[in-house]
Amino acid sequence: MKKSLLALAALGAFAGVAHAQSSVTLYGIIDEGFNINTNSGGHHLYNLSSGVLQGSRFGLRGAEDLGGGLKAVFVLENGFDVNSGALGQGGLMFGRQAYVGLSSSQFGTVTLGRQYDSIVDYVGPLEAGDQWGGYIVAHPDDLDNFNNAYRTNNTVKFTSANYAGLTFGGTYSFGGQAGDFTHNQIWSLGAGYNNGPLTLGVGYLNARTPAATGGLFNNGGTTTTPPAVALKSTVAPVYSGFQTANTYQVIGAGGAYTFGAATFGLTYSNVSFRNLGAVTITGTPAYQHGANATFNNVEANFKYQFTPALLAGFAFDYTDGSSVALANGSSNSGAKYFQYALGTDYFLSKRTDVYLVGVYQHATGTNSNDVSAVASINNLTASTSNNVFTARIGIRHKF
């Protein structure tokens, strides 16, 4: 009997060791709320929607200790719509993230799969939309991908270890096809610094033939998107007319500094749609073949933490589009967008909060479709005029 008890205790000890070496965590977010939009395709709109402050999701995150500071890691993350129960990201089961890799405490992490680029990782968190405003506070139509409109498939990613607040990394997506290695190719680089009150981030993203089948705009490089699902870029008038570009390029930078309860932030992006006319997209304007379209975007944001449970924020964003030569010899003069946002967030507990966000946008000039620019708040149906206001009151629960 004594030997049996000893054997059982030994097995229990081994089981405890095995359990400690491997872990799997189920996590998620449910974000739901009520919206008011003063001009949604020419009409007032009152509706419920899911995943504005953060995308509604559930996921599995796991790690196995391999010894010597090395771990095997994985993430499978699904996006969904609370109101309908439908899958997000064009109907993909794990459309938000899906990757596996190895992590070293000394050097960093290498992962393979569907992942975020360096602009999203290092600069995106400094934008107000990623902090307290949600996707409606992102830059017009999220033209610089700071708010993670697009993800990349078939991607190898490196993320460094943290060296006294400094991290860096990059991604490479194998988009090539037979006879054209660069077709649908996507790569990015970035770095960030976070130490004390100062946070800095820089990033670069380059995507070839972004609107072609399998390109970045086509649901992050997937070729399995249901045909009935329209590309986000086709309903984004800020840049939908520039989809014929051979290259989509983003250079981004940002910083934030905290003084007590106040945080001041600034971001900048330069977005280029290069070599227009390289891809045939029905319904887009006939721009001069090889022309480039460029946007410069600046955001100033402010956040104040009144109490540990209550914060409020304000952001102003300015987007300036360049003129672009048309095939008939004339030119598109470009568009300008002015966006103002206010928000407040109150935490009922560590897992549950309620929030209120309002956004006003004004557009001038001529947009990418070579017509008078209309206001177009990210992920919402564009206005039929050059002004629009939207507001949301929502609740978010994390588990």
C-alpha positions as CSV (number, residue, x, y, z in Angstrom):
1,M,0.0,0.0,0.0
2,K,2.9,2.3,0.9
3,K,4.6,1.6,-2.4
4,S,1.4,2.4,-4.3
5,L,1.0,5.7,-2.5
6,L,4.6,6.6,-3.3
7,A,4.1,5.6,-7.0
8,L,0.9,7.7,-7.2
9,A,2.7,10.7,-5.6
10,A,5.6,10.4,-8.1
11,L,3.1,10.3,-11.0
12,G,1.4,13.3,-9.6
13,A,4.7,15.2,-9.4
14,F,5.5,14.3,-13.1
15,A,2.0,15.4,-14.2
16,G,2.6,18.7,-12.4
17,V,5.9,19.2,-14.2
18,A,4.3,18.4,-17.6
19,H,1.4,20.7,-16.9
20,A,3.8,23.5,-15.9
21,Q,5.7,23.1,-19.2
22,S,2.7,23.6,-21.4
23,S,-0.2,26.0,-21.3
24,V,-3.2,26.9,-23.4
25,T,-5.4,29.9,-22.7
26,L,-8.9,30.7,-24.1
27,Y,-9.5,34.4,-24.3
28,G,-11.9,36.8,-26.0
29,I,-13.6,40.1,-26.4
30,I,-17.3,40.9,-26.9
31,D,-18.0,44.5,-28.0
32,E,-21.5,45.7,-28.8
33,G,-23.2,49.0,-29.0
34,F,-25.7,51.5,-30.5
35,N,-24.8,53.9,-33.4
36,I,-26.1,57.1,-34.9
37,N,-24.9,58.2,-38.3
38,T,-26.1,61.4,-39.9
39,N,-25.4,60.4,-43.5
40,S,-25.0,56.7,-44.4
41,G,-25.3,56.7,-48.2
42,G,-27.6,59.6,-48.0
43,H,-29.8,58.5,-45.0
44,H,-29.8,58.8,-41.3
45,L,-28.9,55.4,-39.7
46,Y,-29.6,54.1,-36.2
47,N,-28.3,50.6,-35.6
48,L,-26.5,48.1,-33.4
49,S,-23.1,46.9,-34.5
50,S,-20.4,44.7,-33.1
51,G,-16.6,45.2,-32.6
52,V,-16.1,49.0,-32.9
53,L,-13.8,49.8,-29.9
54,Q,-12.2,46.4,-30.4
55,G,-13.1,43.6,-32.8
56,S,-15.3,40.9,-31.1
57,R,-13.2,37.7,-31.0
58,F,-12.3,34.5,-29.3
59,G,-9.0,32.8,-29.5
60,L,-6.6,30.1,-28.2
61,R,-3.1,31.1,-27.2
62,G,-0.5,28.4,-26.2
63,A,3.1,27.9,-25.2
64,E,5.3,24.9,-24.5
65,D,8.6,25.2,-22.6
66,L,11.2,23.4,-24.6
67,G,14.0,24.2,-22.2
68,G,17.0,26.6,-22.4
69,G,14.8,29.7,-22.7
70,L,13.1,28.3,-25.9
71,K,9.3,27.9,-26.2
72,A,6.9,26.7,-28.9
73,V,4.1,29.2,-29.3
74,F,0.8,29.4,-31.2
75,V,-2.3,31.7,-31.6
76,L,-5.6,30.9,-33.3
77,E,-7.9,33.9,-33.2
78,N,-11.4,34.2,-34.7
79,G,-13.4,37.3,-35.4
80,F,-17.2,37.3,-35.3
81,D,-20.3,39.6,-35.3
82,V,-22.3,39.5,-32.1
83,N,-25.6,40.5,-33.7
84,S,-25.7,37.8,-36.4
85,G,-23.1,35.3,-35.1
86,A,-21.4,35.5,-38.5
87,L,-17.7,34.9,-38.9
88,G,-15.6,38.1,-39.5
89,Q,-12.8,38.8,-42.0
90,G,-14.7,37.6,-45.0
91,G,-15.9,34.4,-43.4
92,L,-12.6,33.0,-42.3
93,M,-12.6,30.7,-39.3
94,F,-9.4,32.2,-37.8
95,G,-9.3,35.4,-39.8
96,R,-7.8,37.7,-37.2
97,Q,-4.6,35.7,-36.5
98,A,-3.4,32.1,-37.0
99,Y,0.3,31.3,-36.5
100,V,2.8,29.0,-34.9
101,G,6.5,29.5,-34.1
102,L,9.4,29.5,-31.7
103,S,10.3,32.0,-29.0
104,S,13.6,32.6,-27.4
105,S,13.9,34.8,-24.2
106,Q,17.3,35.9,-25.4
107,F,16.8,36.7,-29.1
108,G,13.1,37.0,-29.9
109,T,10.3,35.1,-31.7
110,V,9.9,33.7,-35.2
111,T,6.3,32.8,-36.3
112,L,4.6,31.5,-39.5
113,G,1.1,32.1,-40.6
114,R,-1.6,34.8,-40.9
115,Q,-0.3,37.8,-38.9
116,Y,0.0,41.6,-38.4
117,D,2.5,43.8,-40.2
118,S,5.1,46.1,-38.6
119,I,2.9,49.2,-39.1
120,V,0.2,47.6,-37.0
121,D,2.6,46.4,-34.3
122,Y,4.8,49.5,-33.8
123,V,2.9,52.6,-34.9
124,G,-0.8,51.6,-34.7
125,P,-1.0,51.6,-30.9
126,L,-0.1,55.3,-30.9
127,E,-3.2,56.2,-32.9
128,A,-6.3,57.3,-30.9
129,G,-8.4,54.6,-32.7
130,D,-6.3,51.8,-31.2
131,Q,-6.5,53.4,-27.7
132,W,-10.0,54.7,-26.8
133,G,-11.8,55.5,-30.1
134,G,-12.1,52.2,-32.1
135,Y,-12.2,51.9,-35.8
136,I,-14.5,54.9,-36.4
137,V,-11.7,57.1,-35.1
138,A,-9.1,55.6,-37.4
139,H,-7.7,57.7,-40.2
140,P,-10.2,58.1,-43.2
141,D,-10.9,54.6,-44.5
142,D,-7.8,53.5,-42.5
143,L,-5.8,54.4,-45.6
144,D,-2.5,53.8,-43.7
145,N,-3.5,50.5,-42.1
146,F,-2.7,51.9,-38.6
147,N,-6.0,50.4,-37.4
148,N,-5.3,47.0,-39.0
149,A,-7.8,47.0,-41.9
150,Y,-5.7,44.3,-43.6
151,R,-3.7,41.3,-42.4
152,T,-1.1,39.3,-44.3
153,N,-1.2,35.6,-45.1
154,N,1.7,33.2,-45.7
155,T,3.9,35.3,-43.5
156,V,7.2,34.8,-41.8
157,K,7.6,37.2,-38.8
158,F,10.4,38.1,-36.5
159,T,9.9,40.0,-33.3
160,S,13.0,40.8,-31.2
161,A,13.3,40.4,-27.4
162,N,12.9,43.5,-25.3
163,Y,16.3,45.3,-24.9
164,A,15.8,48.0,-22.2
165,G,12.5,49.1,-23.8
166,L,13.7,48.7,-27.5
167,T,12.0,46.1,-29.7
168,F,12.2,45.7,-33.5
169,G,11.0,43.2,-36.1
170,G,9.8,42.6,-39.6
171,T,7.5,40.4,-41.8
172,Y,7.7,38.8,-45.2
173,S,4.7,37.3,-47.0
174,F,5.3,34.8,-49.8
175,G,2.9,36.1,-52.4
176,G,4.8,35.1,-55.5
177,Q,3.4,33.1,-58.4
178,A,5.0,31.1,-61.1
179,G,6.9,33.5,-63.4
180,D,6.5,36.5,-61.1
181,F,8.1,36.2,-57.7
182,T,7.0,39.7,-56.5
183,H,3.3,39.3,-57.4
184,N,1.3,39.9,-54.2
185,Q,4.5,40.1,-52.2
186,I,4.2,41.9,-48.8
187,W,7.0,42.9,-46.4
188,S,7.4,45.3,-43.5
189,L,9.9,46.5,-41.0
190,G,9.5,48.4,-37.7
191,A,10.8,49.3,-34.3
192,G,9.5,50.6,-31.0
193,Y,10.8,52.1,-27.8
194,N,8.8,52.2,-24.5
195,N,10.5,53.3,-21.4
196,G,9.0,55.4,-18.6
197,P,6.8,58.2,-19.9
198,L,8.1,58.0,-23.5
199,T,6.8,55.7,-26.3
200,L,8.0,55.8,-29.9
201,G,7.3,53.8,-33.0
202,V,8.3,53.6,-36.6
203,G,7.2,51.3,-39.4
204,Y,7.3,50.6,-43.1
205,L,4.9,48.5,-45.2
206,N,5.3,47.5,-48.9
207,A,2.6,45.5,-50.7
208,R,2.8,44.6,-54.4
209,T,-0.4,44.4,-56.6
210,P,-2.5,44.9,-53.4
211,A,-5.9,44.7,-55.2
212,A,-5.2,41.7,-57.3
213,T,-6.6,38.3,-56.4
214,G,-4.6,37.2,-53.4
215,G,-3.2,40.7,-52.7
216,L,-3.2,42.7,-49.4
217,F,-6.6,44.4,-50.1
218,N,-8.2,41.0,-50.9
219,N,-8.7,40.1,-47.3
220,G,-5.1,40.2,-46.4
221,G,-3.8,38.0,-49.2
222,T,-6.3,35.1,-48.9
223,T,-7.6,33.4,-52.0
224,T,-10.5,31.7,-50.1
225,T,-12.6,34.8,-49.5
226,P,-16.3,34.0,-50.6
227,P,-16.9,35.8,-53.9
228,A,-19.9,37.6,-52.5
229,V,-17.7,39.4,-50.0
230,A,-16.6,42.8,-51.4
231,L,-13.1,44.1,-50.8
232,K,-13.0,46.8,-48.2
233,S,-11.0,48.9,-50.6
234,T,-13.9,48.9,-53.2
235,V,-16.1,50.8,-50.8
236,A,-13.4,53.2,-49.5
237,P,-13.7,56.3,-51.7
238,V,-10.6,57.9,-50.0
239,Y,-8.4,55.5,-52.1
240,S,-10.6,52.9,-54.0
241,G,-9.8,54.7,-57.3
242,F,-6.1,54.0,-56.8
243,Q,-6.5,50.2,-56.5
244,T,-4.8,49.7,-59.9
245,A,-1.4,50.5,-58.3
246,N,1.4,48.1,-58.6
247,T,2.6,49.0,-55.1
248,Y,1.0,50.2,-51.9
249,Q,3.6,51.7,-49.6
250,V,3.2,53.1,-46.0
251,I,5.8,55.0,-44.0
252,G,4.6,55.6,-40.4
253,A,5.9,57.1,-37.2
254,G,4.5,58.2,-33.9
255,G,5.2,59.1,-30.3
256,A,3.5,59.7,-27.0
257,Y,4.6,61.3,-23.7
258,T,2.8,61.0,-20.4
259,F,2.7,63.8,-17.8
260,G,1.0,62.4,-14.7
261,A,-2.6,61.6,-15.8
262,A,-2.2,63.2,-19.2
263,T,-0.8,61.6,-22.4
264,F,0.0,63.6,-25.5
265,G,0.4,61.7,-28.8
266,L,1.4,62.4,-32.4
267,T,1.4,60.2,-35.5
268,Y,2.4,60.7,-39.1
269,S,2.1,58.6,-42.2
270,N,3.0,58.9,-45.8
271,V,0.9,56.6,-48.0
272,S,1.7,56.0,-51.7
273,F,-0.2,54.1,-54.4
274,R,2.6,53.7,-56.9
275,N,2.6,52.9,-60.7
276,L,-1.1,53.3,-61.3
277,G,-2.6,51.2,-64.1
278,A,-0.5,48.1,-63.3
279,V,-3.6,46.1,-62.4
280,T,-7.0,46.3,-64.2
281,I,-9.9,47.1,-61.9
282,T,-13.2,47.7,-63.6
283,G,-14.9,51.1,-62.7
284,T,-11.7,52.9,-61.6
285,P,-10.7,56.2,-63.2
286,A,-8.2,56.1,-66.1
287,Y,-5.1,57.6,-64.5
288,Q,-1.9,58.2,-66.4
289,H,-0.1,54.8,-66.6
290,G,2.8,54.8,-64.1
291,A,1.5,57.8,-62.1
292,N,1.7,57.9,-58.3
293,A,-0.9,59.0,-55.7
294,T,0.3,60.1,-52.3
295,F,-1.3,61.0,-49.0
296,N,0.2,62.7,-46.0
297,N,-1.6,62.2,-42.7
298,V,-1.0,63.8,-39.3
299,E,-2.9,63.0,-36.1
300,A,-2.6,64.8,-32.7
301,N,-4.3,63.1,-29.8
302,F,-4.7,63.6,-26.1
303,K,-5.9,61.3,-23.3
304,Y,-6.6,62.1,-19.6
305,Q,-7.0,59.5,-16.9
306,F,-9.3,61.2,-14.4
307,T,-9.4,58.1,-12.1
308,P,-8.2,54.5,-12.6
309,A,-11.7,53.7,-13.9
310,L,-12.4,56.8,-16.0
311,L,-10.6,58.3,-19.1
312,A,-11.4,60.7,-21.8
313,G,-9.7,61.5,-25.1
314,F,-9.6,64.0,-28.0
315,A,-8.0,63.6,-31.4
316,F,-7.6,65.7,-34.6
317,D,-6.6,64.1,-37.8
318,Y,-5.6,65.8,-41.1
319,T,-5.2,64.0,-44.4
320,D,-3.8,65.7,-47.5
321,G,-4.0,63.9,-50.9
322,S,-1.8,64.8,-53.8
323,S,-2.8,65.7,-57.3
324,V,-2.7,62.8,-59.8
325,A,-2.3,63.0,-63.6
326,L,-5.2,61.5,-65.6
327,A,-4.8,59.6,-68.9
328,N,-6.6,62.4,-70.8
329,G,-3.9,65.0,-69.8
330,S,-5.9,66.6,-67.0
331,S,-5.3,66.0,-63.4
332,N,-7.2,65.0,-60.2
333,S,-6.5,67.8,-57.7
334,G,-6.6,65.5,-54.7
335,A,-8.7,65.5,-51.5
336,K,-8.3,66.8,-48.0
337,Y,-10.0,65.3,-44.9
338,F,-10.4,67.0,-41.5
339,Q,-11.5,64.7,-38.7
340,Y,-12.3,65.4,-35.0
341,A,-13.1,62.8,-32.3
342,L,-14.1,62.8,-28.7
343,G,-14.4,59.8,-26.4
344,T,-14.8,58.6,-22.9
345,D,-14.4,55.1,-21.3
346,Y,-15.6,54.0,-17.9
347,F,-14.4,50.7,-16.4
348,L,-17.1,48.9,-14.3
349,S,-14.5,46.2,-13.5
350,K,-11.2,44.9,-14.9
351,R,-13.1,43.0,-17.6
352,T,-16.1,45.2,-18.4
353,D,-16.3,48.8,-19.5
354,V,-18.8,51.2,-21.1
355,Y,-17.8,53.9,-23.6
356,L,-19.1,56.8,-25.7
357,V,-17.3,58.0,-28.9
358,G,-18.3,60.8,-31.4
359,V,-16.6,61.6,-34.7
360,Y,-17.1,64.4,-37.2
361,Q,-15.4,64.5,-40.6
362,H,-15.2,67.1,-43.3
363,A,-13.9,66.5,-46.8
364,T,-12.8,68.9,-49.6
365,G,-11.4,68.6,-53.1
366,T,-11.6,65.6,-55.5
367,N,-11.3,62.0,-54.2
368,S,-9.7,58.9,-55.7
369,N,-12.7,58.2,-57.9
370,D,-12.2,61.7,-59.6
371,V,-15.4,63.1,-58.2
372,S,-16.1,65.6,-55.4
373,A,-14.7,64.2,-52.1
374,V,-17.3,62.9,-49.7
375,A,-16.8,62.3,-46.0
376,S,-15.9,58.6,-45.3
377,I,-15.4,57.4,-41.8
378,N,-13.5,54.1,-41.6
379,N,-15.7,51.0,-42.0
380,L,-18.9,53.0,-42.4
381,T,-20.9,53.6,-45.6
382,A,-19.6,56.8,-47.1
383,S,-21.6,60.0,-46.8
384,T,-23.2,61.5,-49.9
385,S,-22.0,65.0,-48.8
386,N,-18.6,66.3,-47.6
387,N,-19.7,66.2,-44.0
388,V,-20.7,63.4,-41.6
389,F,-21.1,62.8,-37.9
390,T,-21.3,59.5,-36.1
391,A,-21.6,58.6,-32.5
392,R,-21.6,55.3,-30.6
393,I,-22.4,54.1,-27.1
394,G,-21.1,50.6,-26.3
395,I,-20.2,48.0,-23.8
396,R,-17.1,45.8,-24.0
397,H,-16.4,42.6,-22.0
398,K,-13.1,40.7,-21.9
399,F,-12.7,37.1,-20.9
